[in-house]
């Protein structure tokens, strides 16, 4: 199964690019973040015409997540497991061929010690608990999205620029979420560890913060970055 994750940063602005890419690459599943459109603005008919079923959870101008699939989507849940709703439109989950798939857009922690930073830590605790709960019910669980976390210095283009940034660096509770996942999943994001990012993209892509966690169970995950639009801020 071919699974992709894309922080699209406004689905309405990049709808044409998305449809062209779907036609070319034909992924089985696509997880989108920062769709930035309310549910009534979501292009469900256009994506259906392209062969994709959709579940989505959005709000006007901010955040927003979605899952597109060539396969049937069951058990839509637009909130973390312990929540009755998700007013910030940061998470959506569905079951595809027996596998539970999450598309998440984690909060930005702003400054370390700020209310936003503490909210982010608590949000990750809830996400971890939700993933653990899903593991109890599904043989495979995969979490895609924009985590707004770079666990190590090597995951940012210039660590000095990000030191002390609560939005990105050093969120230890994220590691608890990913305990079951190989850190190799981060290697899919934007550039390989063996070489610095090309200058053509280093100015606009500064951190590997959008991994796909390998699914639990007897499966393997092969990741590679999509570079066909490498000069764009939104790959």
N, C-alpha and C positions, 0 to 999 in steps of 0.2 A: 504494500500500500504506500502510495506516495503522498506525504503530508507536508504542507508548507505553512509557515507563519509569517505574517506581513503586518507591520505597523504602517497602515496605509495613509494616516494623517489626512483625513477627509476623503471619505468614499465618494462623495458627490463630485469632488474635483478630479478624482482619479478613476472614475468608473470606466471610462474608455480604455485606460491603460490596463486595468484589472481584467476586463473582458478579452482584450488582445492577448494578455499573458495566459489566461485560462485556456484560450483556444490553442495557443502554442505549446504550453507545458502539460496541460491536461492532468493536473494533480487530482488525486482522489478526494483529498480533504484540504481545505484552506481555513486557517484561523486568522481573523482580522482583528486589529486593535486600532483605537482612535478613529473609528468610523465617523465620528462627529456629526451624526444625523439622528433625528428622532425616528422612531419606528415607522411612522407614517411616511417618512421620506426614503426609507430603505428600498433599493431597486430590486425587489424580490422578483417581479415579473421578468425583468431583463436577465437576471441570473438564472431563473428557471428556463428561459429560452436557450441559455447557454449550456443547460444540462445539469444545473446545480440546485439542490435543495438547500434551504437556508434556515437557520435559527439566529436571532439577533436580539440585541438589547442595547438601546441607544438613548441618547439625549441630544438636544440641540446644541451644536457648537463645541461640545466637550466630550472627551472619553468615548465610550461606545465600543462594543465587541460583537463579533459574529463568528459563526462557523458555517462554512459552505461544504457541501458534500455531494458526490455523485451517487452516494448510497443513502439509504433511508436514515433519517435522524429521529431518534426516540428519546423520551425522557428529558425534554428541555428543562433546564433549571437556570434561572437568571439571577442567581445570588449564591454567596457562599453558604455552605450547608446549614450553618447555625443561624442564618439570617432569614427573615421572612421576605425581604426584598433587598435590592441593591440600588439605592438612590443615585449612586455615582456611576452606574453602568460600567462596572469594571470586570465583571466575570460572567461567563455563560458556559454551560456544560451540556453535552448531549451524548447519547450512546450510538455508536456506529459499528455495525457488525460485531456487537458484543463488547466493544472497547469503549471505555468512558474517556471522552475528550473534553478538555478544558481550554478555553481561550481567555486569557487574563491580561488586564492592563493595570499593573501595580501602581500605587500612589507614588508621587515624588516626595521624598522626605524633607526637601528644602534644607534648612540648617540643622546640624546635629543638636539635639536637645530641644528643638522647637516642638510645638504641638503637632505639626505635620509629621515630624520625624517619629514621635511616639505613636501616632496613628498608623504610620506605615509599619512599624514593628508589630503592633497588635493585629494589623490586617494580615501580615504574613503568618502569625500564629493561627489565625482563623483559616487561612488557606491551607496551611499544613494539616490542620485537623480535618478539613474537608477532604483533602487528598487521601489521608489515612482512612477516613470513613469510606471513601469510594473504593479503596483497595479491598475492603472487607466484602464488597458486593460484586466487584468486577475482576475478572482474571487479568485484564490489562487496563492500565490507566496512563494517559499521556497528557502532559500539561504544556501548552504552547503559549507564547505571549511575550509581552514587553515587561520584564521584571523590574526595570529601573534599578538594577543591582549589578555591579561588577565585583565578583568575589576577590579577585587578585589584581595586583598592579598591572600584570601583563594583559589584562582585559580592557585597558584603556590606552588610548594613543599616547597621552602624556600624563602620567600619574600626578605630577606636581600641580597640574591645573585642577585636579579633582580632589586633592587632599582635603578632608574635612567636609566634603559635600555630602550632606545627608541624603540627597536624592539618589546617589549612585554608589559610593564606595562603602565597603565594609559593613554590610548588614548581616550580622552573624546569624540571625534567625532564618535567613533565606537558606543557609546551608542545612538547617534542620529539615526544611522542606525537601531539599534535593538529596538527602542522605541515601536514598535508594537509587539515585540516578548517577550515571557516569559523568564526570566533569568533561568528558570529551564532547558532550553536547554543545558546549560553549564554542568549540572550534568551528562550528558552522557559521559563526556570525562575523561576516565582513572581511576578516583577513586571517591568515594562518599564524600560529605562534612563531614559526621559524623565520619570519621576515616581518619588517615593519610594514604598515599599510602603505600602499602606493600614494604618492603625493597628491594624485588626482582625486582621491577620496578622503585623505586624512583630514582635510579641512572641514568636511561635513559629516564624517562618520568617526566619532571619537570614542565610542565604547561598545564592547560586546555585551549587550544587556537584554538580548532577545533570544534566549535559547529555546530548544525543544527538548524536554526531558525524555530520555529513552523510556519506552513503556515497560511496566512491570510484567514479568512472565517470561516465557521462552521466546523472546523476540530480540532482534537486533535493530539498531538504528544507524543508518548511513546518512550523514549530513553533508551538504555542500552549500556555499553561498550562491545566490543568484547575482551575477555580475553584469547582466545584459544592459543594465541602466546604471552603471557604477558611478557615473558623474552626477546622478540625481541624489538629493537628500533623502528621497524615499524610494529605496530599492523595492 
